[in-house]
């Protein structure tokens, strides 16, 4: 039975279907409500232990259905006027003598019931037709949350975004992604715009709380040293964080920048400005960052105005289900940089309003261009489904799971949440929207079938894993304490050696001598490890913290500071240590995956000629052949130090190298030598000179 004739037949038989539905509802238990009172969620934005306090799900699935609009059923759905027209509309359907004639007015009939709010359960009522008359099938779908038609936007925001700590996660160098999916006309854009405006309102409030705590932790650490930091009476979000906003529209395979000025641009037949296409691809660093206009915002009002302005330029068209259907995917990205910790990865808020999914019956009257757009939109949604399902599967399995995020431009834009080797914690919220009308039940089943498998069950407890020195997830408290002590001690020795060398050089200039460095002498650690890692804490707990949270805990656990041990030293050292911990956890998680990849047949690269470069295993640091391969930088630093330095600097690592190479090319110099010297300079900045390394090893 086709979708169009199905909706018409459903409307024709509404009285019988409504009676059957009422009879079914009388036998059902009362719907289950949410587990937590709504008022308990209001304080989570200011809760300093919100992120990392518990191990939550990486993917949260929510269902939502909106209330019907006034006279919507009468305007959108029409009956078949007679039995003869019904038979002509669907030759495979036999109608009984009880088929009613055209009613005076089409009344609303619900096609979805929210049986449970948390955990979520939606029951979709699907009409069918037999020789004896209409039937009704009730199909149940499970999710983490379910919002019925009586739930307003504010409660949806509180129970989905606030309850899952999406804003604190992004402010703590994590990645928070919200996806709105569903049939055209089901209310996706209505929900997404409400969430965007509320996030704009609360983002700066949460940043103020988190920034205030971080500034005061740094102030307390500096109070006993010669350093000083002023904390204003009223901390602003922009005192600690910088917010950069970009807004991209993906129409089929074509991406455009919604923040690009429209003045002077040509317009198409519908009067929409023809914007320049933005290419989407991976750069040589492995990042997917389209060249978009990035606006710095300093207040909630500025962010709110930017969202309104960008959404006003989004492409919409009329369909059989919605007069202003979104014909594109809209991706709002807020990059959040912590100015107090430049070594930390920027946090990201990814707010994605997906294009409305359409069945053939809803789009068959479209022209060729819009049919192609619909096909591309559906293809991108299928690619997204495969990626999300693979990520959900990876959360419950410890083997090889491939996430095909390169298969589509939409999933490429969402690489940060799909990259298995990303060190940033991430959380994805998917809100699947369905129409409230029983005439749309066939499409509602498709939407819920698409989204329900994303819901993941927590992994079954397997008991304590055997101790593995290379897997922090297996360490107990004592092993974690010993590892932290060793890591902070190694870095304290490097600092002491650098300070001794500086003193020796100064004394030499004055014609004096200094005592030789005693390698067995005790060193002063940047933190009190016992305070940093209290009883009960393990490396697994620290792995759930973000870089910012670990640095804040380190500042609070710092001993009495002095001229040599400053708050900046504490921050930088803590950043290095937690970076090493993240690297070990990531390596342990992907060990099986890497072993499987290594066991596969590889291409004989010699058939393409010899490469002038080799790489340090596990890094992107290139070692040239010949004399440059003997450069001291490749002998005096460990692979782990290269990994930490390159990851901590992120894109800055490659920017320094690229600038040095470009300068060498323009001057006609040795490009390979320029690259090596750039790497050497950055390593010296992070870990001291090779001589310092030698002294530390002694």
FENVEN-V438433 format. One record per residue. N is the residue number from 1. PHI is phi in whole degrees, 0 to 359 (* if undefined). D_CENTER is the distance of its C-alpha to the mean C-alpha in Angstrom with 1 decimal. Layout:
BEGIN
n-><N & N>
phi-><PHI & PHI>
d_center-><D_CENTER & D_CENTER>
END
This chain:
BEGIN
n-><1 & 2 & 3 & 4 & 5 & 6 & 7 & 8 & 9 & 10 & 11 & 12 & 13 & 14 & 15 & 16 & 17 & 18 & 19 & 20 & 21 & 22 & 23 & 24 & 25 & 26 & 27 & 28 & 29 & 30 & 31 & 32 & 33 & 34 & 35 & 36 & 37 & 38 & 39 & 40 & 41 & 42 & 43 & 44 & 45 & 46 & 47 & 48 & 49 & 50 & 51 & 52 & 53 & 54 & 55 & 56 & 57 & 58 & 59 & 60 & 61 & 62 & 63 & 64 & 65 & 66 & 67 & 68 & 69 & 70 & 71 & 72 & 73 & 74 & 75 & 76 & 77 & 78 & 79 & 80 & 81 & 82 & 83 & 84 & 85 & 86 & 87 & 88 & 89 & 90 & 91 & 92 & 93 & 94 & 95 & 96 & 97 & 98 & 99 & 100 & 101 & 102 & 103 & 104 & 105 & 106 & 107 & 108 & 109 & 110 & 111 & 112 & 113 & 114 & 115 & 116 & 117 & 118 & 119 & 120 & 121 & 122 & 123 & 124 & 125 & 126 & 127 & 128 & 129 & 130 & 131 & 132 & 133 & 134 & 135 & 136 & 137 & 138 & 139 & 140 & 141 & 142 & 143 & 144 & 145 & 146 & 147 & 148 & 149 & 150 & 151 & 152 & 153 & 154 & 155 & 156 & 157 & 158 & 159 & 160 & 161 & 162 & 163 & 164 & 165 & 166 & 167 & 168 & 169 & 170 & 171 & 172 & 173 & 174 & 175 & 176 & 177 & 178 & 179 & 180 & 181 & 182 & 183 & 184 & 185 & 186 & 187 & 188 & 189 & 190 & 191 & 192 & 193 & 194 & 195 & 196 & 197 & 198 & 199 & 200 & 201 & 202 & 203 & 204 & 205 & 206 & 207 & 208 & 209 & 210 & 211 & 212 & 213 & 214 & 215 & 216 & 217 & 218 & 219 & 220 & 221 & 222 & 223 & 224 & 225 & 226 & 227 & 228 & 229 & 230 & 231 & 232 & 233 & 234 & 235 & 236 & 237 & 238 & 239 & 240 & 241 & 242 & 243 & 244 & 245 & 246 & 247 & 248 & 249 & 250 & 251 & 252 & 253 & 254 & 255 & 256 & 257 & 258 & 259 & 260 & 261 & 262 & 263 & 264 & 265 & 266 & 267 & 268 & 269 & 270 & 271 & 272 & 273 & 274 & 275 & 276 & 277 & 278 & 279 & 280 & 281 & 282 & 283 & 284 & 285 & 286 & 287 & 288 & 289 & 290 & 291 & 292 & 293 & 294 & 295 & 296 & 297 & 298 & 299 & 300 & 301 & 302 & 303 & 304 & 305 & 306 & 307 & 308 & 309 & 310 & 311 & 312 & 313 & 314 & 315 & 316 & 317 & 318 & 319 & 320 & 321 & 322 & 323 & 324 & 325 & 326 & 327 & 328 & 329 & 330 & 331 & 332 & 333 & 334 & 335 & 336 & 337 & 338 & 339 & 340 & 341 & 342 & 343 & 344 & 345 & 346 & 347 & 348 & 349 & 350 & 351 & 352 & 353 & 354 & 355 & 356 & 357 & 358 & 359 & 360 & 361 & 362 & 363 & 364 & 365 & 366 & 367 & 368 & 369 & 370 & 371 & 372 & 373 & 374 & 375 & 376 & 377 & 378 & 379 & 380 & 381 & 382 & 383 & 384 & 385 & 386 & 387 & 388 & 389 & 390 & 391 & 392 & 393 & 394 & 395 & 396 & 397 & 398 & 399 & 400 & 401 & 402 & 403 & 404 & 405 & 406 & 407 & 408 & 409 & 410 & 411 & 412 & 413 & 414 & 415 & 416 & 417 & 418 & 419 & 420 & 421 & 422 & 423 & 424 & 425 & 426 & 427 & 428 & 429 & 430 & 431 & 432 & 433 & 434 & 435 & 436 & 437 & 438 & 439 & 440 & 441 & 442 & 443 & 444 & 445 & 446 & 447 & 448 & 449 & 450 & 451 & 452 & 453 & 454 & 455 & 456 & 457 & 458 & 459 & 460 & 461 & 462 & 463 & 464 & 465 & 466 & 467 & 468 & 469 & 470 & 471 & 472 & 473 & 474 & 475 & 476 & 477 & 478 & 479 & 480 & 481 & 482 & 483 & 484 & 485 & 486 & 487 & 488 & 489 & 490 & 491 & 492 & 493 & 494 & 495 & 496 & 497 & 498 & 499 & 500 & 501 & 502 & 503 & 504 & 505 & 506 & 507 & 508 & 509 & 510 & 511 & 512 & 513 & 514 & 515 & 516 & 517 & 518 & 519 & 520 & 521 & 522 & 523 & 524 & 525 & 526 & 527 & 528 & 529 & 530 & 531 & 532 & 533 & 534 & 535 & 536 & 537 & 538 & 539 & 540 & 541 & 542 & 543 & 544 & 545 & 546 & 547 & 548 & 549 & 550 & 551 & 552 & 553 & 554 & 555 & 556 & 557 & 558 & 559 & 560 & 561 & 562 & 563 & 564 & 565 & 566 & 567 & 568 & 569 & 570 & 571 & 572 & 573 & 574 & 575 & 576 & 577 & 578 & 579 & 580 & 581 & 582 & 583 & 584 & 585 & 586 & 587 & 588 & 589 & 590 & 591 & 592 & 593 & 594 & 595 & 596 & 597 & 598 & 599 & 600 & 601 & 602 & 603 & 604 & 605 & 606 & 607 & 608 & 609 & 610 & 611 & 612 & 613 & 614 & 615 & 616 & 617 & 618 & 619 & 620 & 621 & 622 & 623 & 624 & 625 & 626 & 627 & 628 & 629 & 630 & 631 & 632 & 633 & 634 & 635 & 636 & 637 & 638 & 639 & 640 & 641 & 642 & 643 & 644 & 645 & 646 & 647 & 648 & 649 & 650 & 651 & 652 & 653 & 654 & 655 & 656 & 657 & 658 & 659 & 660 & 661 & 662 & 663 & 664 & 665 & 666 & 667 & 668 & 669 & 670 & 671 & 672 & 673 & 674 & 675 & 676 & 677 & 678 & 679 & 680 & 681 & 682 & 683 & 684 & 685 & 686 & 687 & 688 & 689 & 690 & 691 & 692 & 693 & 694 & 695 & 696 & 697 & 698>
phi-><* & 287 & 296 & 295 & 293 & 297 & 298 & 293 & 295 & 300 & 296 & 297 & 259 & 305 & 303 & 292 & 295 & 294 & 295 & 297 & 293 & 297 & 294 & 293 & 295 & 296 & 267 & 270 & 290 & 295 & 300 & 278 & 267 & 287 & 283 & 246 & 299 & 297 & 292 & 288 & 274 & 294 & 265 & 291 & 296 & 260 & 275 & 291 & 257 & 296 & 277 & 85 & 289 & 215 & 271 & 262 & 278 & 284 & 233 & 243 & 249 & 231 & 253 & 213 & 230 & 269 & 285 & 289 & 277 & 302 & 59 & 294 & 297 & 293 & 280 & 267 & 241 & 228 & 275 & 276 & 294 & 222 & 296 & 295 & 292 & 297 & 295 & 292 & 287 & 212 & 293 & 274 & 254 & 262 & 254 & 277 & 292 & 275 & 299 & 282 & 275 & 298 & 286 & 291 & 209 & 276 & 261 & 292 & 223 & 290 & 253 & 221 & 235 & 272 & 281 & 210 & 275 & 207 & 297 & 280 & 219 & 251 & 248 & 262 & 261 & 253 & 291 & 221 & 222 & 240 & 299 & 273 & 134 & 287 & 233 & 222 & 252 & 251 & 250 & 257 & 225 & 255 & 209 & 279 & 222 & 220 & 247 & 282 & 295 & 275 & 275 & 275 & 298 & 294 & 289 & 301 & 296 & 296 & 273 & 255 & 280 & 290 & 297 & 260 & 58 & 292 & 289 & 301 & 297 & 294 & 287 & 254 & 71 & 259 & 237 & 245 & 237 & 237 & 242 & 250 & 231 & 152 & 295 & 300 & 89 & 270 & 107 & 298 & 296 & 301 & 292 & 294 & 296 & 296 & 294 & 298 & 291 & 288 & 295 & 300 & 291 & 267 & 301 & 284 & 292 & 295 & 297 & 294 & 296 & 293 & 297 & 296 & 295 & 292 & 296 & 288 & 294 & 291 & 296 & 295 & 291 & 271 & 298 & 265 & 245 & 284 & 285 & 211 & 225 & 266 & 253 & 298 & 302 & 235 & 286 & 263 & 300 & 284 & 291 & 242 & 244 & 241 & 247 & 245 & 241 & 226 & 220 & 244 & 244 & 248 & 250 & 68 & 258 & 257 & 254 & 226 & 261 & 285 & 264 & 291 & 301 & 264 & 297 & 87 & 278 & 292 & 239 & 269 & 295 & 272 & 85 & 277 & 295 & 271 & 275 & 288 & 286 & 254 & 290 & 239 & 199 & 282 & 273 & 292 & 272 & 87 & 268 & 247 & 228 & 302 & 281 & 248 & 292 & 246 & 257 & 273 & 245 & 238 & 203 & 297 & 296 & 296 & 295 & 296 & 296 & 295 & 296 & 298 & 297 & 292 & 294 & 292 & 261 & 287 & 283 & 228 & 211 & 275 & 232 & 291 & 252 & 204 & 288 & 231 & 287 & 288 & 261 & 212 & 271 & 246 & 241 & 264 & 241 & 245 & 265 & 242 & 255 & 273 & 287 & 278 & 228 & 296 & 282 & 280 & 296 & 297 & 283 & 222 & 248 & 249 & 247 & 242 & 262 & 285 & 296 & 294 & 287 & 227 & 271 & 300 & 296 & 277 & 236 & 292 & 271 & 288 & 284 & 299 & 297 & 288 & 295 & 295 & 298 & 298 & 295 & 294 & 298 & 294 & 297 & 293 & 292 & 292 & 296 & 298 & 300 & 297 & 292 & 293 & 296 & 295 & 294 & 295 & 294 & 296 & 291 & 250 & 238 & 246 & 254 & 275 & 228 & 266 & 252 & 279 & 286 & 277 & 285 & 206 & 294 & 297 & 289 & 295 & 297 & 261 & 308 & 305 & 265 & 252 & 288 & 290 & 258 & 285 & 272 & 276 & 294 & 219 & 215 & 239 & 248 & 246 & 249 & 266 & 255 & 230 & 290 & 280 & 276 & 292 & 293 & 260 & 299 & 299 & 286 & 298 & 299 & 297 & 297 & 290 & 294 & 292 & 270 & 301 & 295 & 291 & 292 & 248 & 270 & 300 & 299 & 290 & 296 & 247 & 84 & 294 & 281 & 296 & 297 & 227 & 298 & 264 & 235 & 301 & 293 & 261 & 277 & 270 & 296 & 296 & 293 & 295 & 299 & 295 & 294 & 299 & 300 & 295 & 293 & 292 & 293 & 302 & 285 & 293 & 293 & 297 & 297 & 295 & 295 & 295 & 294 & 295 & 296 & 297 & 295 & 295 & 294 & 295 & 295 & 295 & 294 & 266 & 76 & 246 & 237 & 243 & 293 & 294 & 287 & 268 & 294 & 273 & 293 & 294 & 241 & 266 & 283 & 291 & 223 & 275 & 300 & 296 & 285 & 294 & 239 & 289 & 305 & 100 & 280 & 233 & 298 & 297 & 295 & 293 & 294 & 276 & 280 & 275 & 303 & 297 & 293 & 295 & 296 & 297 & 297 & 292 & 298 & 289 & 261 & 288 & 286 & 297 & 275 & 218 & 297 & 275 & 259 & 258 & 297 & 294 & 297 & 299 & 297 & 294 & 295 & 298 & 298 & 294 & 295 & 290 & 297 & 296 & 297 & 301 & 296 & 295 & 294 & 297 & 298 & 293 & 294 & 259 & 298 & 297 & 298 & 293 & 296 & 293 & 296 & 291 & 284 & 283 & 293 & 253 & 284 & 284 & 291 & 294 & 292 & 261 & 98 & 287 & 266 & 284 & 231 & 237 & 235 & 289 & 307 & 82 & 225 & 255 & 278 & 266 & 249 & 285 & 275 & 83 & 297 & 294 & 295 & 269 & 302 & 299 & 299 & 275 & 253 & 268 & 238 & 276 & 300 & 299 & 293 & 298 & 299 & 297 & 296 & 292 & 287 & 292 & 281 & 54 & 292 & 298 & 301 & 284 & 296 & 295 & 296 & 297 & 295 & 293 & 296 & 298 & 297 & 293 & 294 & 295 & 272 & 73 & 269 & 277 & 294 & 298 & 295 & 298 & 293 & 296 & 293 & 295 & 298 & 299 & 296 & 294 & 294 & 295 & 297 & 275 & 233 & 90 & 283 & 305 & 297 & 297 & 298 & 298 & 296 & 293 & 291 & 293>
d_center-><40.0 & 38.2 & 35.6 & 37.8 & 40.9 & 39.0 & 37.8 & 41.4 & 43.0 & 40.7 & 41.8 & 45.3 & 45.2 & 43.3 & 46.2 & 46.4 & 42.6 & 42.3 & 45.2 & 43.6 & 40.3 & 42.2 & 44.1 & 40.9 & 39.3 & 42.5 & 42.0 & 38.4 & 37.5 & 36.0 & 32.2 & 30.2 & 28.4 & 25.4 & 25.7 & 25.2 & 27.2 & 25.3 & 26.9 & 25.4 & 21.9 & 23.1 & 23.2 & 19.7 & 18.4 & 21.3 & 21.0 & 20.6 & 20.0 & 17.3 & 14.4 & 15.6 & 18.7 & 18.1 & 16.3 & 14.3 & 12.6 & 9.3 & 9.9 & 12.0 & 14.3 & 16.5 & 19.5 & 21.2 & 24.6 & 26.1 & 29.8 & 32.2 & 33.4 & 37.2 & 39.2 & 36.1 & 37.6 & 40.9 & 39.4 & 37.0 & 38.9 & 42.5 & 44.9 & 47.1 & 50.4 & 52.7 & 52.7 & 53.9 & 50.9 & 48.6 & 50.2 & 50.0 & 46.2 & 45.6 & 48.5 & 47.1 & 47.3 & 50.6 & 51.2 & 53.6 & 56.3 & 54.2 & 51.8 & 51.9 & 52.7 & 50.5 & 49.7 & 50.2 & 46.6 & 43.2 & 41.9 & 38.3 & 37.6 & 34.4 & 32.6 & 30.0 & 30.6 & 28.1 & 29.8 & 27.4 & 24.7 & 23.1 & 22.8 & 22.6 & 25.3 & 26.2 & 29.6 & 30.1 & 33.8 & 34.7 & 38.2 & 40.5 & 44.0 & 46.9 & 50.6 & 51.2 & 48.7 & 45.1 & 42.9 & 39.7 & 37.1 & 34.5 & 31.3 & 28.9 & 25.1 & 23.0 & 19.6 & 18.2 & 19.2 & 21.7 & 22.7 & 26.2 & 27.9 & 29.1 & 25.7 & 25.1 & 21.9 & 22.1 & 22.2 & 19.3 & 17.2 & 18.7 & 18.2 & 14.7 & 12.8 & 15.3 & 16.2 & 12.8 & 12.4 & 9.3 & 11.2 & 12.7 & 9.5 & 8.5 & 12.2 & 12.5 & 10.6 & 7.3 & 3.7 & 4.0 & 4.1 & 7.9 & 10.1 & 13.9 & 16.2 & 19.9 & 23.4 & 24.5 & 26.1 & 24.3 & 22.7 & 19.1 & 19.6 & 21.6 & 18.8 & 16.0 & 18.4 & 19.4 & 15.9 & 15.3 & 18.7 & 18.3 & 15.1 & 17.2 & 19.9 & 18.3 & 15.9 & 19.1 & 20.8 & 18.2 & 18.1 & 21.9 & 22.1 & 19.8 & 21.5 & 24.9 & 24.4 & 23.3 & 26.3 & 28.7 & 27.7 & 28.4 & 31.6 & 32.8 & 32.3 & 34.3 & 37.0 & 39.1 & 38.9 & 40.3 & 36.9 & 36.1 & 33.1 & 33.7 & 31.5 & 32.3 & 33.4 & 30.5 & 27.3 & 25.3 & 21.5 & 22.4 & 24.5 & 21.6 & 18.5 & 18.4 & 16.3 & 15.9 & 15.2 & 15.2 & 15.7 & 16.0 & 18.0 & 18.1 & 21.6 & 22.4 & 22.0 & 22.5 & 19.9 & 21.2 & 20.4 & 20.9 & 21.6 & 24.4 & 27.8 & 29.7 & 33.2 & 35.3 & 33.1 & 35.0 & 34.3 & 34.4 & 36.7 & 34.6 & 34.5 & 30.8 & 30.4 & 30.0 & 27.2 & 26.8 & 24.5 & 21.5 & 21.2 & 17.9 & 18.2 & 17.3 & 19.3 & 21.4 & 18.9 & 16.5 & 14.0 & 13.4 & 14.2 & 16.6 & 19.4 & 18.7 & 20.5 & 18.6 & 20.1 & 20.3 & 20.5 & 22.4 & 22.6 & 21.3 & 24.1 & 23.1 & 19.5 & 21.0 & 23.6 & 21.2 & 19.3 & 22.7 & 24.1 & 21.3 & 21.4 & 25.2 & 25.0 & 22.8 & 24.9 & 26.4 & 29.3 & 31.5 & 31.3 & 33.5 & 31.1 & 29.8 & 31.6 & 28.5 & 26.0 & 22.8 & 23.5 & 20.2 & 16.4 & 15.3 & 12.1 & 12.0 & 10.1 & 11.1 & 11.2 & 12.7 & 15.3 & 17.4 & 20.9 & 22.4 & 20.4 & 20.0 & 19.4 & 16.0 & 12.9 & 11.8 & 9.0 & 6.8 & 6.8 & 6.3 & 9.2 & 10.7 & 14.3 & 15.4 & 19.1 & 21.5 & 22.4 & 26.2 & 29.0 & 32.0 & 34.2 & 31.9 & 31.8 & 35.1 & 36.8 & 34.3 & 35.6 & 34.7 & 32.0 & 30.1 & 30.7 & 29.0 & 26.0 & 25.8 & 26.0 & 23.3 & 21.0 & 21.9 & 21.4 & 17.8 & 17.2 & 18.9 & 16.8 & 13.6 & 15.5 & 16.4 & 13.0 & 11.7 & 15.1 & 15.1 & 11.9 & 13.6 & 16.8 & 15.7 & 14.9 & 18.6 & 20.2 & 21.1 & 22.3 & 21.3 & 18.6 & 17.9 & 14.7 & 16.2 & 13.4 & 16.2 & 18.2 & 17.1 & 16.1 & 13.5 & 11.7 & 12.4 & 10.5 & 7.3 & 8.4 & 5.8 & 4.4 & 8.2 & 10.0 & 12.2 & 13.5 & 10.6 & 11.8 & 8.9 & 8.0 & 4.8 & 5.5 & 5.9 & 9.0 & 11.4 & 14.6 & 17.4 & 20.3 & 23.9 & 27.2 & 29.6 & 32.6 & 34.4 & 35.1 & 31.4 & 31.2 & 31.1 & 28.0 & 26.5 & 27.2 & 25.3 & 22.2 & 22.3 & 23.1 & 20.0 & 17.6 & 19.6 & 19.1 & 15.3 & 16.6 & 17.0 & 19.8 & 19.6 & 21.3 & 25.0 & 26.4 & 28.3 & 30.0 & 29.7 & 29.0 & 31.7 & 31.3 & 29.8 & 30.0 & 27.1 & 24.7 & 23.9 & 22.8 & 26.6 & 28.0 & 29.8 & 30.4 & 33.3 & 31.7 & 28.6 & 31.1 & 33.0 & 30.1 & 29.0 & 32.7 & 33.1 & 30.0 & 31.0 & 34.6 & 34.0 & 32.4 & 35.2 & 37.7 & 36.2 & 36.4 & 39.9 & 41.0 & 39.7 & 41.5 & 44.6 & 44.6 & 44.4 & 47.2 & 49.3 & 48.9 & 49.9 & 52.9 & 53.9 & 54.1 & 56.4 & 58.5 & 57.4 & 56.0 & 53.3 & 53.2 & 51.3 & 48.0 & 48.3 & 45.4 & 46.3 & 46.1 & 43.4 & 40.4 & 38.6 & 34.9 & 32.3 & 31.4 & 33.3 & 31.6 & 33.3 & 31.8 & 28.3 & 28.5 & 30.6 & 32.1 & 29.7 & 26.7 & 25.6 & 23.3 & 21.0 & 20.7 & 20.1 & 17.4 & 15.3 & 15.8 & 13.8 & 16.0 & 17.0 & 18.1 & 20.1 & 21.8 & 22.7 & 24.3 & 26.1 & 27.5 & 28.8 & 30.3 & 31.9 & 35.7 & 38.1 & 37.2 & 39.8 & 40.2 & 38.7 & 35.9 & 34.0 & 30.7 & 29.2 & 30.4 & 28.8 & 25.4 & 25.6 & 26.9 & 24.3 & 21.6 & 23.5 & 24.0 & 20.5 & 19.4 & 22.1 & 21.1 & 17.4 & 19.1 & 21.5 & 19.1 & 17.0 & 20.4 & 21.6 & 18.8 & 19.2 & 23.0 & 24.1 & 21.9 & 23.5 & 26.9 & 26.6 & 25.6 & 28.5 & 30.9 & 30.4 & 32.9 & 32.1 & 33.5 & 36.5 & 35.4 & 39.0 & 39.9 & 38.0 & 39.9 & 39.2 & 36.3 & 37.2 & 34.1 & 32.9 & 29.7 & 29.2 & 27.8 & 24.1 & 23.6 & 23.9 & 27.0 & 29.8 & 33.4 & 36.2 & 39.4 & 42.8 & 43.7 & 40.2 & 39.0 & 41.3 & 39.7 & 39.4 & 35.7 & 35.2 & 37.6 & 36.9 & 33.2 & 31.5 & 28.7 & 26.5 & 27.3 & 26.3 & 23.0 & 22.2 & 23.6 & 21.8 & 18.3 & 19.1 & 20.3 & 17.4 & 18.6 & 21.6 & 23.1 & 23.5 & 24.5 & 27.4 & 28.5 & 28.4 & 30.4 & 33.0 & 33.3 & 33.8 & 36.4 & 38.2 & 38.4 & 39.8 & 42.3 & 43.2 & 42.3 & 40.9 & 37.2 & 36.6 & 38.2 & 36.2 & 32.9 & 34.3 & 35.5 & 32.2 & 30.6 & 33.5 & 33.3 & 29.6 & 30.4 & 33.5 & 31.5 & 29.1 & 31.7 & 35.1 & 37.8 & 38.9 & 42.0 & 39.8 & 38.1 & 41.6 & 42.8 & 39.9 & 40.5 & 44.2>
END
